[in-house]
Amino acid sequence: MKMRFLGKTGVKVSELCFGTMTFGGRSFFKYVGQLGQKEANTLVDMSLEAGINFFDTADVYSQGLSEEMLGKALGKRRKDIILATKVRGKMGPGPNDVGLSRHHIIEACNASLKRLGTDYIDLYQVHNFDPDTPQEETMRALDDLVRQGKVRYIGCSNYSGWQLMKAMAISDKRGWERFVTLQALYSLLARDLENEMVPLCLDQGMGILVWSPLSGGFLSGKYRRGKPQPKGTRLSGPQPRFLQLDEEKGFDIVEELDKIAKAHNATVAQAALNYLLAKEGVSSVIIGARTPEQLADNLKTTDWEMSAEEVSRLDEMSQPVPVYPYWMQAMPPPE
């Protein structure tokens, strides 16, 4: 397993990060996965044996159960890995059990530490933007957690460009800790990140952590044009689709991924993940699994590299429709 720096920090993380959204299966997350402790232990063991040293969870995943299960699965091996979790979601019935206020961040961090069975979190991420809390309050609370030794680095997820740059400016002005990572949706069917956020992260030295690299499983190879939808998948469940997908475009991309995968004696899922590892600014790609077989396949992604020509072919066919002002900025100046 190859290692990459976490943004411009000196910390090295595995190219693949194991995400634990499938652990627990409470409330909404039952549609993602319903793994028990025994199954979680197996997947964590497989990840560690393959060289993964980076694990990602969140307090809101199955209302804390995912964190608890991950902590138990890691046990005494916790010191050998980089552990990431998140704060923002609603964790109780009270009015202050949600958001990015100083009150909630501190309470949530202490609760996560307890569930994870550790006294520090390597990467503490805000899960989404909170329009109801001043960013100064959020950034100061995160800075305090770092100074107290409860958190080592901070990151954000699902921020827009102006939101992230404002947070960075506040940190720079006050001398507080800066975000070192952005965890974001990025895949061959979701390349909006390249408009603003990828250039921002490159400019600011932030590492990109990719979530849903297979577009909810659509790019796993299970979905094919003209064939019945597979049963028991995230996209076939009774819940409304979380991701908006252009299926016709997706089928074309899957066919191309299949060609590339066969040339490397690999699978469609490996090719989709491999593509993202070739993109500039990516520190790690988060993979999730419901079965050992799924995980074993994903882990083989780093055994090979996609050629520049193959990446270019996928770039061309997955290019999103340009939006303003990017299409105008790309125009040559008038003569």
N, C-alpha and C positions, 0 to 999 in steps of 0.2 A: 504494500500500500504506500503510495507516494504521499509526501507531506507538502503543505503549502503554508505560507505565513498567514496569520489571521489579520487581514488588512496590513497596516504598516507597523503592527506590534512585533515583538520578537517571539511570539508564541507560534508554534507550528501545529497545525491540525491536519488530519487525514483528508484527502480529496473527497472522500465520501463521509458524510455525517449520518449517524443513525438517528432517525426521528421516531418518537414513541407515541404518536397520536393514536396508534392502534391498541395501546394498552388500556384496559379497563372496560370501555364500552358503556359508559353512563351517558344518559340524555342524548343529545345530538350525536355524540361520538360513537354510539352503537352502530351507526351507519358506516363508520370508518374502520372499526375493528373492535372485537370483544375478547381480546386475549387475556387469559388469566396469568397468574404469577409463574406457573410452570412454563408456559409458552414464552413468556417474556424472558425468563432466565435463559432459555434455549437460544433465542435470537440475540440477546446481549452477548452470550458466550461465543456465538458464531462470529459476531462483529469484532469482538476483541481478538479472537484467533486469526481473523483476516487482516488485522493491523489497524482497524478503526480505533482512533483515540478521541473521537469527538461525538458527543451525544446531546441531542436537543429535545427538550420537552417544554411544557408550559403549565402554569397552575390551573388554567381553565380546562385543560384536557381531562375529560371525565371527572371534573370537579376535584382535582388534586390527586386522584387515584393513579394517574400516569406517573406523576412524580414519585409517589410512594413506591410503586412497583419498580421503577427504574432504580431508586435508591437501594432497594432490597436486592435487585439483580446484580448491581455492581458490588455491593458489600465492601470488603477491604480493598478492592481494586479501584475504588474511587480516586485515590491519589494519582493513579496512572493515566487518568483521562481528563479531557477538557469538557466540563459540564456546563450546558447552557439551558436556561429556562426563561420564562417571560411573565410579564405582569401587565394587566389592563382590564381583563375580563371580569365579569360579575362572579364573585365568589361567595355570596351570601345574600340574605334578604334585606339587609340594611342599606340605607341610602349612600353610605360611604364604603360599601363593599365592592366598589367598581371604580375604574378611572385611574388617572395618573396624579392624583393629589399627593402631597407629602404624607398625609395620614395613610392612604391606601397603599402606597408604595412600601412604606416601612412595615406595616402590618403584613402585607403580602410576602415581602422578602423573608421575614421571620418565619412565616408559616411554610414557605417553600423550603427553607433550610431544615426545618423540622421534618417535613415529609421526605425529603431527599436523604436525610440522615447524615448531613454534612455541616461543617461550620463555615463554609465559603462557597460561593458560586463563581465560576470562572467567567462566564459571560451572562450578564443580566440584561434582558432586552425588553423594551416597551413594545407591547404586541400590536398597538395601533395608535394613531393620533387621538388625543383627547381635546376636543375644541372647548371644553368647559373649564380647563385648568390652565393657568398661565404657564408657558414653557419655562419661565424662570423658576417656578416652584418645582416643576418636575426635574429639571436639570440639577438644581441644588440638592434635592433629596437623593438623587442618584450619586452625586458627588460625595455626599455624606456617607453613603453605604460603602463606597470605595475607601474612603479615609478610615472608616471603622474596621476595614478588613473583611466585611461580609461579602463584598463583591470585588472582583479584580478588574474586570473590563465591562463596559456598557455598550449596548447596541440598540437599534430600533428596527421595527418591522412595519411594512405597509405605509410608509410615509410618502408624501408627495415631495417634489423638489423644494418648494418654498418652505415647507414645514421643516424639512431636514436642515436646510441651510440656515434658517433662523435659529434652530437649536444649536448648530455649530457656532454661529456668531455669538450667541449668549455665552456658551462655554469659553470661547476665546476671550471675550470681553471680561469675564469674571475670573478667569483662570481656573475653571472647573474642568472635570473630566469630560472628554469628548466621546461621542459615539465612534466606535472603531469598526462597526459592521452594520450592514443593512440586510435584513432577511426579507426576501421579496419573491413574488411569483415570477417565474422565468422558465420558458420552455419554447419549443418550436411552434407552439400554438399560442404563445403569449410573449411576444417580444417588445411590448410597449416600454419596458424598462430601458430599452436602448435609446429612446428619445431624449430623456433627461437624466435618469437616475444612474445609468452606467457612466456617462461622462462626469457626473457629479462625484460619484464614488472614486473614479480614477483621479480626479482633481484633488479630492480631499484625503486620498490615501485610505479609503474605507474598503474593507473586504465585503464582497457580495456572497451571501448565503442563500442558495436557491431552494425555495419550497415549491412543491408540486411540479417537479421536473418532467413528469410523465403526463401532465394535464389530467390529473385525477384517474390515471390508468388508461386513458385513450391511446397514448403512445406506447403502450406495453406490447402491442402486437395482437391483443385479443380482439380488437375492433377492426373489422374489414368491410370494405364496400360490398354490398350485395349479400352479406351473411347476417344471420340473426344475432342480435345483441347477446353477449354472454350473460349468464345469470349469476347472481351473487356478487356482483362487482359494485364499486362505489357509485358508478354512473347509472346503474340499473336499479338502484334501490327506490323505495317509495318517496324518499325525501326530494324536494326540489333540487335541481342541479346547482351546485355551488359555483361552478365555473361555467362561463359562457364560451362555447366552442363552435367554430365553423367546421362542421363535420365533413363536408365535401373537401375542403382544403386539407383537413386532417387525414382523410383517406389517401389523398395524393402523397402527403408527407410520409405516411406509414409505408406506402409502397416503395418510396425511395429509401427509407430507412431499412427496409427488408433487403433491398439490393446491396446496400453498403454492409449490412450485418453479415450477409452470406459471403461477401468477399473477405471477411475477417473471421469467418467461422464463429460468429457471434449471434446475438438475438436482437430483435427490434428494440426492446427496452434498453439493452446495453448501448446500442447506437444512439438512442435519444439522450441518454445520460452522457455519453462520450462527447457528443456535440457541445453540451454545456461546459464541459471541462476544458474545451478548446477556446472558450470565450474569455476575452480580456476582463480582468477584475474579479473573477470568480475565485473565492477562497475555498469553498466546499459546496457540494451538492447534497442536499438532505434526501435520504432515501427512507422509505417506510415499508414495512412488510407485514403480511398477515400469516404467512407460512414460511417455514425454513426454505422451501423450494424457491419462493420469490426472492428471498434474501440472498440465497446462494447464487442465483442468476445475476442479481444486481452487483454483487461483490466482484464478479468477473469483469465489470466495466473497465477497471483500471489495468487489466492485463494487456490492453491494446490501445492504440491511438488512431483517431481518424485523420486521414490525410487532409492537407490544406484544400485540395481540389474537392474532396467530398464535403468538407465544411462549406465551401463556396457554393456547391450545388444546393445544399440545404438552405443556405442563406437566401439564395435567389428565389426558391419556391415558397419559402415561409415569410418573405418580406411583408410586413404589415403595411396597410394603406397609410401613406404619410399624412400627418395632421399639421395644421397651422400652429406655430410659425415655422416648423421644420422644413416643410416643402419649399417655403419661400426662401429660407436661409440657404437652401441647397441650390437655388437658381444662380446662374452666372450673372454678374453685374451687367446692367444695360450698357451698351456701347454708345 
